[in-house]
Amino acid sequence: MTTTAAALPTVQPGSFLTLHYRLAGPAGDVINTFADKPATLSLGTGELSPAVEQRLLGLAEGTRTTFELPAGEAFGERNPDMQQWVARKLMNELGDPDEKYNVGDVVQFPTPDGLGSYAGAVMQVREDGAVLFDFNHPLAGQPVTFEVQLIGIL
């Protein structure tokens, strides 16, 4: 009698994953969980971009691999309309009125429904306290290296 090992689970649409991953652009890592505890996420919920999720489909549990995504594919092209001035009055309402904003800071904003948040990077601060934010993903319009190690698939 022969026994065959059960096939390892593979990533499917809607899979719940435990993984280490690294997203990097030309300037280096933006996210890297390899030195810390692994991430857990569900495919199809917007936690990873669709282009990144597509690379995961069909991979078997235990796989460690790296993908190179061309500029703009992972997080879209940079959109100049995603750079917006936010008045100091609104910043005070959304956060700490004594907060000092510096170029390069990343600030979390609540979504209009209050259920989530999105981030903007400070590009410029005016004399009147208004802040120019870039709401593009930090890797928008750039080639992206995506390294993944699939620890578990449910």
N, C-alpha and C positions, 0 to 999 in steps of 0.2 A: 504494500500500500504506500503510495507516495502522497506527501502533503505539499501543498504549495503555499507560499507565504501570501497573505492577503496583499492586494495592491495598495500602495500608499495613497492616501487621499490626495486629490488635486484641487487646485483653486477653481471654483465655479462662480458664476454670477451670484451675488448674495452671500458668498462664503464669509464666515467669521474667522479672522486670521490673528494669530500671535506671531509677530515677526520683529526682526531688527531691520531697520532700513536707513539709508543715507541718501539725501538729495543734495547734490552739489552743482554749482554753476562754475563759470570760469574763475570767480573770486574765491571759491572754496565751499565748504559745507554750509548749508542753510539749516538742515536737520540731520542729526546723526544719533541714533539710539544704540549703536553698537557698544558704547562704553557704559551704558546705563541699563535699566530694565527694559525688556522688549515692549513694543507697542501692541495694542489690540485694536482692531478696527474691522468694520464690515464693508465689504465691497458694495458699491452702488449707493452709498450714503453721502458721497461728496467729500469724504475725508481725504481721498487721493484724487488726483485729476483723472478723467476718463482715459487719457493716453497712458498714464502710469498703470491704471487698473488693467488695461488691455494687455500689458506686458506680463501681468501676473497670472492671467487665465491659463489654466492647463498645467501650471508648474506643480510638481509634487512636493509634499511635505518633506522638509529636510534640505531642499534646494537652496544653494547660495549662488547668486549670479549677479552680474552687473549689466545694465543696459545703457546705451548712449542714445539720448533722444535729441534730434536736431533742434536748432533754435526755433522757439515758438510752439513746438509740438506739445510739450508737457503742460504749459500754463498759458498758452496763447501769446499773441504779440502784445507788445506794450501799447496801451491805449492812452493817448494824451488827454482824453476826456476823463480819465481816472485820476487826474491830478486836480485837486480842488482846494480852494481857500476855505477855511473854517474860521468864522468870527470868534474872537476871544470870548464874547458873551456866551456863545453856544458851548465852547470848550469848558467854561466855568459851570454851565448847567449840567454837562455830561460828566464832569470830573471834579478834581480838586482845584478851587479857584487860585490857590497859591502855587500850583504846579508850574515848573519852569520847563519849557519845551526846547529841545536842542536838535539840530540837524542830525539825522540818523536814528533818533528815538523811534520806537514802534509803539503806537498807541492803539488800544482796543476800544472799539465803539460798539454799542448795542445795536442789534438790527431793529428796524422799525417795530417789529412785533414783540421785541423784548426777549425773545426766546434764544437768540444766539448772539454772536459777535463777529466783527470783522476788524481787520487791522489796517492801519495806514502808517506809512513811514514819513517822518517830518523831513521836508525838503528845504523849507525856508521859514523864518519867523520875522514878521514885519514889526516896525516900531509900535504900531497900535495893538500888538499882541495877536493879530490874526496869524494863523498857521497854514502853510501850504503843505498838504498831505498828498502822498502818492499811494493810491489804493490798489495799484497793480500788484500782482504777486511778485515777490522779490526776484523770482526766476523767469518772469514773463519776458519773452523775446530773446531768451538766452538758451544755448545748448545746455542740457541737463544730464548729469550722470546719476543714475538710479541704481543703487546697490541694495540687494535684499537677501535676507536669510529667513526662509519660512520655517518657523519652529512648530507651529500647530495649525491645523485647518479643521474647522467644524462646519 
